[in-house]
Amino acid sequence: MKHIIFRIVLPLVFTTQAGAQDEKSWNMNDCMRYAVENSPTIRRQVYAYDTYEAEHTASLTAFLPTLSTGVSGQYNFGRAVDPETNTYINTTTFNNYYEGYASLPLFRGGQLVNQWRLAKTNRQMGLNDIRKEQDDLLLNVMEAFVNVVYYQGTVHFAAEKLDESNRTLHKTRRQEELGLKGQADVAQIEAQAAGDDYVHTHQQNLYYAALLKLKELMNYPYERELNVDTAFVAPDAFAAAEPAEAIFDHASVANPAALQAAYKLRASQMQYRIQQGTLFPSISLSANIYTSFYKNMQTDAVPASFGSQFRNNRGEYIAVNFSFPLFDGLARLTNVRRARNNVRIAREQQTETLRQLQTAIAQSVADREGYAKESARMEKKLRADELAYRTTLRKFEEGLASPLDLATNGNILIESRANLLRTQLMYLLKCKQVDYYKGAELIDLEQ
């Protein structure tokens, strides 16, 4: 089924961590590929597609004549018809019958043609459903992977802040011993270090939760370690703004969600035409050939040979069958009315799906532009916050700044680092989403 999987060149580049490792380092492509290959949902869609294939083949063979043969043997006891004299007799006889039958539909109100069209539409819809399930899963895995990268980054920032707070606490205690700092300064620095320790633990918990979510989407065993490669290349340039309307014009006829709604509408229309066909008469052509063998079990007379009876008892007929529905308790009319309403429902669902798709595209484009602006401004803010923190730290060591000032600037710095990482990751994620709506493939699963 790999020929139906669509791929995209990721603008977010993940690299292999340095150093030899015994465990495999999973980048985003690895996680996405594993998720698709081990998804029960996608496997269910593949099985459903196989059913649609079988139904499509069956709809083609419905145009061909049906052939059947039959052989039967029976003993008759008591009153029966003697085939030689065509009179009733009381005896025990043995009868052996052979029959061949063929029937060809000529007209069924267009049901056969529409059933073939429905089967063809269902097969296309089944193929598209696989693609949609794959794309939805890949988008979710991408977002979960980005969350793991983000929280791993916040854990790293919190660990650095905790180490620096511990070093500052050690210096402050030494300064207290030398009489350069007071006990209140030491207590405030201890409180800051304790707070940083809590933040580090909290960020670790968030990271583990994000990693668990990624394993769930990948259908990866929870007990096995997943060593995620969280290194990434930050964007050095931002994409130019583009109108969401142009992207929607392409997505409305190519995106799997839009195609799914269109296929469902077409399938409901075919069902409606099939139900309409039940109101028309049906005409079929049939042919039959038969023969038999007869033997009276209570007479000493030698019956005609099997070959002779097989030839002489043979009969054939050709018939044209005409059937016209008159009254069945309004069942057919009810089915027609139900099918017509299903067409209306499918049309409304298609309208709603396209509206949701248009909203999602507009939101993704707006988010991409918004995160691009936020990233550019956050880079400037981070440089200023780093300078402010280093200056405050030096002033604190010289006794020119309070522990509260140091804690405030430290919290601002770690928040700026986390915000910059978040905006960069979200920008890259939104870029991939916009490219996906433009028709780009999510990943190459054939590599």
C-alpha positions as CSV (number, residue, x, y, z in Angstrom):
1,M,0.0,0.0,0.0
2,K,3.0,2.3,-0.1
3,H,2.0,3.8,-3.4
4,I,-0.9,5.5,-1.7
5,I,1.1,7.2,1.0
6,F,2.0,10.8,0.5
7,R,5.1,12.5,1.8
8,I,6.5,16.0,2.5
9,V,10.0,17.3,2.7
10,L,10.3,18.6,6.3
11,P,11.6,22.1,6.7
12,L,12.3,21.2,10.3
13,V,15.6,19.4,10.1
14,F,16.4,17.0,13.0
15,T,20.0,15.8,13.4
16,T,21.6,12.9,15.1
17,Q,22.9,13.5,18.6
18,A,26.6,13.3,18.9
19,G,28.3,10.4,20.6
20,A,27.9,6.7,20.3
21,Q,24.7,5.4,21.7
22,D,23.5,1.8,22.2
23,E,19.9,2.8,21.7
24,K,18.5,4.1,18.5
25,S,18.0,7.8,18.3
26,W,14.5,8.6,16.9
27,N,14.1,11.7,14.9
28,M,10.8,13.0,13.7
29,N,10.8,11.0,10.4
30,D,11.5,7.8,12.3
31,C,8.6,8.4,14.7
32,M,6.2,9.2,11.9
33,R,7.2,6.2,9.9
34,Y,6.9,3.9,12.8
35,A,3.5,5.3,13.7
36,V,2.1,4.7,10.2
37,E,3.5,1.2,10.0
38,N,2.1,0.2,13.4
39,S,-1.3,2.0,13.4
40,P,-4.3,-0.2,14.0
41,T,-6.5,2.5,12.6
42,I,-4.7,2.6,9.3
43,R,-4.8,-1.2,9.2
44,R,-8.5,-1.1,9.6
45,Q,-8.8,1.3,6.7
46,V,-6.6,-1.0,4.6
47,Y,-9.0,-3.9,5.3
48,A,-12.0,-1.7,4.5
49,Y,-10.3,-0.8,1.2
50,D,-9.9,-4.5,0.4
51,T,-13.6,-5.0,0.9
52,Y,-14.3,-2.1,-1.5
53,E,-12.1,-3.7,-4.1
54,A,-14.0,-6.9,-3.8
55,E,-17.3,-5.1,-4.1
56,H,-16.1,-3.3,-7.2
57,T,-15.2,-6.6,-8.8
58,A,-18.6,-8.0,-7.9
59,S,-20.3,-5.0,-9.4
60,L,-18.6,-5.6,-12.7
61,T,-19.5,-9.3,-12.8
62,A,-23.2,-8.4,-12.2
63,F,-23.4,-7.5,-15.9
64,L,-22.5,-11.0,-16.9
65,P,-25.0,-13.9,-17.1
66,T,-25.4,-16.1,-14.1
67,L,-24.9,-19.9,-14.7
68,S,-26.0,-22.8,-12.5
69,T,-26.2,-26.5,-12.9
70,G,-28.0,-29.1,-10.8
71,V,-28.1,-32.9,-10.4
72,S,-30.6,-34.7,-8.3
73,G,-31.7,-38.3,-7.6
74,Q,-34.9,-39.5,-5.9
75,Y,-36.8,-42.6,-5.0
76,N,-40.6,-42.4,-5.3
77,F,-42.8,-44.7,-3.3
78,G,-46.5,-45.2,-4.1
79,R,-48.5,-43.2,-6.6
80,A,-46.4,-41.6,-9.3
81,V,-46.4,-40.8,-13.0
82,D,-44.9,-43.3,-15.4
83,P,-42.9,-41.2,-17.8
84,E,-43.2,-44.0,-20.5
85,T,-47.0,-44.1,-20.5
86,N,-47.7,-40.8,-18.8
87,T,-50.2,-42.6,-16.5
88,Y,-50.4,-42.9,-12.7
89,I,-49.1,-46.1,-11.2
90,N,-48.4,-47.5,-7.8
91,T,-44.8,-48.6,-7.7
92,T,-41.3,-47.7,-6.6
93,T,-39.3,-45.7,-9.1
94,F,-35.9,-44.1,-9.3
95,N,-35.5,-40.7,-11.0
96,N,-32.3,-38.9,-11.9
97,Y,-32.5,-35.3,-13.1
98,Y,-29.8,-33.0,-14.8
99,E,-30.3,-29.3,-15.4
100,G,-28.4,-26.3,-16.6
101,Y,-29.7,-22.7,-16.1
102,A,-28.6,-19.3,-17.3
103,S,-30.0,-15.8,-16.7
104,L,-28.9,-12.5,-18.1
105,P,-30.3,-9.1,-16.8
106,L,-31.4,-6.8,-19.6
107,F,-32.9,-3.9,-17.7
108,R,-33.2,-3.1,-14.0
109,G,-33.9,0.6,-14.0
110,G,-30.2,1.5,-14.1
111,Q,-29.4,-0.3,-10.8
112,L,-26.5,-2.3,-12.2
113,V,-24.8,0.7,-13.7
114,N,-25.3,2.8,-10.5
115,Q,-24.1,-0.1,-8.3
116,W,-20.9,-0.2,-10.4
117,R,-20.5,3.6,-10.0
118,L,-21.2,3.3,-6.3
119,A,-18.6,0.5,-5.9
120,K,-16.1,2.6,-7.9
121,T,-16.7,5.6,-5.7
122,N,-16.4,3.5,-2.6
123,R,-13.1,2.1,-3.8
124,Q,-11.8,5.7,-4.4
125,M,-13.2,6.8,-1.0
126,G,-11.5,3.8,0.7
127,L,-8.1,4.8,-0.9
128,N,-8.6,8.4,0.2
129,D,-9.6,7.3,3.7
130,I,-6.3,5.5,4.1
131,R,-4.5,8.7,3.0
132,K,-6.6,10.8,5.4
133,E,-5.9,8.5,8.3
134,Q,-2.2,8.6,7.5
135,D,-2.1,12.4,7.2
136,D,-4.1,12.9,10.4
137,L,-1.8,10.5,12.3
138,L,1.3,12.1,10.9
139,L,0.2,15.6,11.8
140,N,-0.6,14.5,15.3
141,V,2.8,12.8,15.6
142,M,4.5,15.9,14.4
143,E,2.8,18.0,17.0
144,A,3.5,15.5,19.7
145,F,7.2,15.3,18.7
146,V,7.5,19.1,18.7
147,N,6.0,19.1,22.3
148,V,8.7,16.6,23.3
149,V,11.4,18.8,21.8
150,Y,9.9,21.8,23.6
151,Y,9.7,20.2,27.0
152,Q,13.1,18.7,26.7
153,G,14.3,22.2,26.0
154,T,12.6,23.6,29.1
155,V,14.0,20.8,31.2
156,H,17.5,21.8,30.0
157,F,16.8,25.5,30.7
158,A,15.5,24.7,34.2
159,A,18.5,22.4,34.9
160,E,20.9,25.2,33.9
161,K,19.0,27.7,36.0
162,L,19.1,25.3,39.0
163,D,22.8,24.7,38.6
164,E,23.5,28.4,38.5
165,S,21.3,29.0,41.5
166,N,23.2,26.3,43.4
167,R,26.5,27.9,42.5
168,T,25.1,31.3,43.6
169,L,23.9,29.8,46.8
170,H,27.4,28.3,47.5
171,K,29.0,31.7,46.8
172,T,26.5,33.5,49.0
173,R,27.1,31.1,51.9
174,R,30.9,31.7,51.6
175,Q,30.3,35.4,51.5
176,E,28.2,35.1,54.6
177,E,31.1,33.3,56.3
178,L,33.3,36.2,55.3
179,G,30.8,38.7,56.5
180,L,30.1,40.1,53.0
181,K,26.4,38.8,53.0
182,G,23.8,38.6,55.5
183,Q,21.6,35.6,56.6
184,A,18.6,37.1,54.9
185,D,20.5,37.1,51.6
186,V,21.3,33.4,52.1
187,A,17.7,32.6,52.9
188,Q,16.4,34.3,49.8
189,I,18.9,32.5,47.6
190,E,18.0,29.2,49.2
191,A,14.3,29.9,48.5
192,Q,15.2,30.8,44.9
193,A,17.2,27.5,44.5
194,A,14.3,25.5,46.0
195,G,11.9,27.2,43.5
196,D,14.2,26.4,40.7
197,D,14.4,22.8,41.8
198,Y,10.5,22.6,41.8
199,V,10.4,24.2,38.3
200,H,13.0,21.6,37.1
201,T,10.9,18.7,38.5
202,H,7.7,20.1,37.0
203,Q,9.2,20.5,33.6
204,Q,10.5,16.9,33.8
205,N,6.9,15.7,34.5
206,L,5.6,17.7,31.5
207,Y,8.3,16.1,29.4
208,Y,7.4,12.6,30.5
209,A,3.7,13.3,29.8
210,A,4.6,14.6,26.3
211,L,6.8,11.5,25.7
212,L,4.0,9.3,26.8
213,K,1.6,11.0,24.4
214,L,4.1,10.5,21.5
215,K,4.4,6.8,22.3
216,E,0.6,6.5,22.4
217,L,0.3,8.0,18.9
218,M,3.1,5.8,17.6
219,N,1.6,2.7,19.2
220,Y,5.0,2.3,20.7
221,P,5.3,-0.1,23.8
222,Y,5.2,2.0,26.9
223,E,7.7,-0.2,28.7
224,R,10.4,0.4,26.0
225,E,12.6,3.4,26.1
226,L,12.2,5.9,23.3
227,N,15.3,7.9,22.9
228,V,14.1,11.0,21.0
229,D,16.6,13.1,19.1
230,T,15.5,16.6,20.1
231,A,18.2,18.6,18.2
232,F,16.8,20.9,15.5
233,V,17.9,23.7,13.2
234,A,16.2,27.0,14.1
235,P,14.9,28.9,11.1
236,D,17.2,31.6,9.7
237,A,14.6,33.1,7.5
238,F,10.8,33.3,7.5
239,A,8.4,32.5,4.7
240,A,6.7,35.3,2.8
241,A,3.1,36.0,3.5
242,E,0.6,34.4,1.1
243,P,-3.2,34.6,0.9
244,A,-5.1,31.8,2.5
245,E,-7.7,31.9,-0.3
246,A,-5.3,30.6,-2.9
247,I,-4.3,27.7,-0.6
248,F,-7.9,26.9,0.0
249,D,-8.7,26.8,-3.7
250,H,-6.2,24.0,-4.1
251,A,-7.1,22.2,-0.9
252,S,-10.8,22.2,-1.6
253,V,-10.2,19.8,-4.5
254,A,-7.1,17.9,-3.3
255,N,-7.1,17.7,0.5
256,P,-8.2,14.3,1.8
257,A,-10.8,15.8,4.1
258,A,-12.4,17.7,1.1
259,L,-12.2,14.6,-1.1
260,Q,-13.8,12.4,1.6
261,A,-16.8,14.8,1.8
262,A,-17.1,14.8,-2.0
263,Y,-16.9,11.0,-2.2
264,K,-19.6,10.6,0.5
265,L,-21.8,13.0,-1.5
266,R,-21.3,11.0,-4.7
267,A,-21.9,7.7,-2.9
268,S,-25.2,9.0,-1.5
269,Q,-26.2,10.2,-5.0
270,M,-25.5,6.7,-6.4
271,Q,-27.6,5.1,-3.6
272,Y,-30.4,7.5,-4.4
273,R,-30.3,6.5,-8.1
274,I,-30.2,2.8,-7.2
275,Q,-33.4,3.2,-5.0
276,Q,-35.0,5.1,-7.9
277,G,-34.3,2.1,-10.1
278,T,-36.4,-0.2,-7.9
279,L,-39.5,1.8,-9.1
280,F,-38.9,0.6,-12.7
281,P,-39.8,-2.8,-14.2
282,S,-37.0,-5.4,-14.5
283,I,-36.4,-7.5,-17.7
284,S,-34.2,-10.5,-17.9
285,L,-33.4,-13.2,-20.4
286,S,-33.2,-16.8,-19.2
287,A,-32.4,-20.2,-20.7
288,N,-32.7,-23.7,-19.4
289,I,-31.7,-27.2,-20.6
290,Y,-32.7,-30.4,-18.7
291,T,-32.9,-34.1,-19.0
292,S,-33.7,-37.1,-16.8
293,F,-33.3,-40.9,-16.3
294,Y,-36.1,-43.1,-15.1
295,K,-36.3,-46.7,-13.8
296,N,-39.2,-48.7,-12.3
297,M,-37.7,-50.7,-9.4
298,Q,-40.7,-53.2,-9.2
299,T,-40.6,-54.6,-12.7
300,D,-38.4,-57.0,-14.5
301,A,-38.5,-55.0,-17.7
302,V,-35.2,-53.6,-18.7
303,P,-35.5,-49.8,-18.9
304,A,-34.1,-47.8,-21.8
305,S,-30.3,-47.2,-21.5
306,F,-29.0,-44.2,-19.6
307,G,-27.6,-42.7,-22.8
308,S,-30.8,-43.1,-24.7
309,Q,-32.9,-41.5,-22.0
310,F,-30.3,-38.7,-21.5
311,R,-30.7,-37.8,-25.2
312,N,-34.5,-38.4,-25.6
313,N,-35.6,-36.8,-22.4
314,R,-33.8,-33.6,-23.0
315,G,-35.7,-30.3,-23.1
316,E,-34.8,-26.7,-23.5
317,Y,-36.5,-23.3,-23.3
318,I,-35.6,-19.6,-23.6
319,A,-37.7,-17.1,-21.8
320,V,-37.9,-13.3,-21.4
321,N,-38.9,-12.4,-17.8
322,F,-40.7,-9.1,-17.1
323,S,-41.4,-8.0,-13.5
324,F,-43.2,-4.8,-12.5
325,P,-43.6,-3.7,-8.9
326,L,-47.2,-2.8,-8.0
327,F,-47.5,-2.6,-4.2
328,D,-45.2,-3.5,-1.4
329,G,-46.5,-1.4,1.5
330,L,-44.6,1.8,0.2
331,A,-41.3,0.2,1.1
332,R,-39.6,1.3,-2.1
333,L,-41.0,4.8,-1.9
334,T,-39.7,5.0,1.7
335,N,-36.3,3.9,0.6
336,V,-36.2,6.5,-2.2
337,R,-37.2,9.2,0.2
338,R,-34.6,8.1,2.7
339,A,-31.9,8.1,0.0
340,R,-32.9,11.5,-1.2
341,N,-32.5,12.9,2.4
342,N,-29.1,11.2,2.7
343,V,-28.0,13.1,-0.4
344,R,-29.1,16.4,1.3
345,I,-27.4,15.5,4.5
346,A,-24.2,14.6,2.6
347,R,-24.3,17.9,0.8
348,E,-24.6,19.9,4.0
349,Q,-21.8,17.9,5.5
350,Q,-19.6,18.7,2.5
351,T,-20.4,22.4,3.0
352,E,-19.5,22.2,6.7
353,T,-16.3,20.3,5.9
354,L,-15.1,22.8,3.4
355,R,-15.9,25.6,5.8
356,Q,-13.9,23.9,8.6
357,L,-11.0,23.3,6.1
358,Q,-11.1,27.0,5.1
359,T,-11.0,28.1,8.7
360,A,-8.1,25.7,9.5
361,I,-6.1,27.0,6.5
362,A,-6.7,30.6,7.5
363,Q,-5.7,29.8,11.1
364,S,-2.5,28.0,10.1
365,V,-1.4,30.9,7.8
366,A,-2.2,33.4,10.5
367,D,-0.4,31.4,13.1
368,R,2.7,31.0,10.9
369,E,2.9,34.7,10.3
370,G,2.3,35.4,14.0
371,Y,4.9,33.0,15.2
372,A,7.4,34.4,12.7
373,K,6.9,37.9,14.1
374,E,7.1,36.6,17.7
375,S,10.3,34.7,17.0
376,A,12.0,37.7,15.6
377,R,11.0,39.9,18.5
378,M,11.7,37.2,21.1
379,E,15.3,36.8,19.8
380,K,15.9,40.5,20.6
381,K,14.2,40.2,23.9
382,L,16.3,37.2,24.8
383,R,19.6,39.0,24.1
384,A,18.5,41.9,26.3
385,D,17.3,39.5,29.1
386,E,20.6,37.7,29.1
387,L,22.5,40.9,29.4
388,A,20.2,42.1,32.2
389,Y,20.6,38.9,34.1
390,R,24.4,38.8,33.8
391,T,24.6,42.4,34.9
392,T,22.3,41.8,37.9
393,L,24.3,38.7,38.9
394,R,27.5,40.7,38.9
395,K,25.9,43.5,40.9
396,F,24.6,40.9,43.4
397,E,28.0,39.4,43.8
398,E,29.3,42.9,44.5
399,G,26.5,43.7,46.9
400,L,24.8,46.2,44.6
401,A,21.6,44.2,43.9
402,S,19.2,42.3,46.1
403,P,18.4,38.6,45.8
404,L,14.9,39.5,44.7
405,D,16.3,41.4,41.7
406,L,18.5,38.4,40.8
407,A,15.5,36.0,41.1
408,T,13.3,38.2,39.0
409,N,15.8,38.6,36.2
410,G,16.6,34.9,36.3
411,N,12.9,34.0,35.9
412,I,12.5,36.4,33.1
413,L,15.5,34.9,31.3
414,I,14.4,31.3,31.5
415,E,10.9,32.4,30.4
416,S,12.3,34.2,27.4
417,R,14.4,31.1,26.5
418,A,11.3,28.9,26.7
419,N,9.2,31.3,24.7
420,L,11.8,31.6,21.9
421,L,12.0,27.8,21.7
422,R,8.2,27.5,21.6
423,T,7.7,30.2,18.9
424,Q,10.5,28.7,16.7
425,L,9.1,25.2,17.0
426,M,5.5,26.3,16.4
427,Y,6.6,28.4,13.4
428,L,8.2,25.3,11.8
429,L,5.2,23.2,12.7
430,K,2.8,25.7,11.1
431,C,5.0,25.9,8.0
432,K,4.6,22.2,7.5
433,Q,0.9,22.4,8.0
434,V,0.6,25.2,5.5
435,D,2.7,23.3,3.0
436,Y,0.5,20.2,3.6
437,Y,-2.6,22.3,2.7
438,K,-0.8,23.4,-0.4
439,G,-0.4,19.8,-1.5
440,A,3.0,18.9,-0.2
441,E,3.6,15.4,1.1
442,L,4.1,14.8,4.8
443,I,6.8,12.2,4.7
444,D,8.5,9.7,2.3
445,L,7.7,6.3,3.8
446,E,9.4,4.4,1.0
447,Q,12.9,5.6,2.0
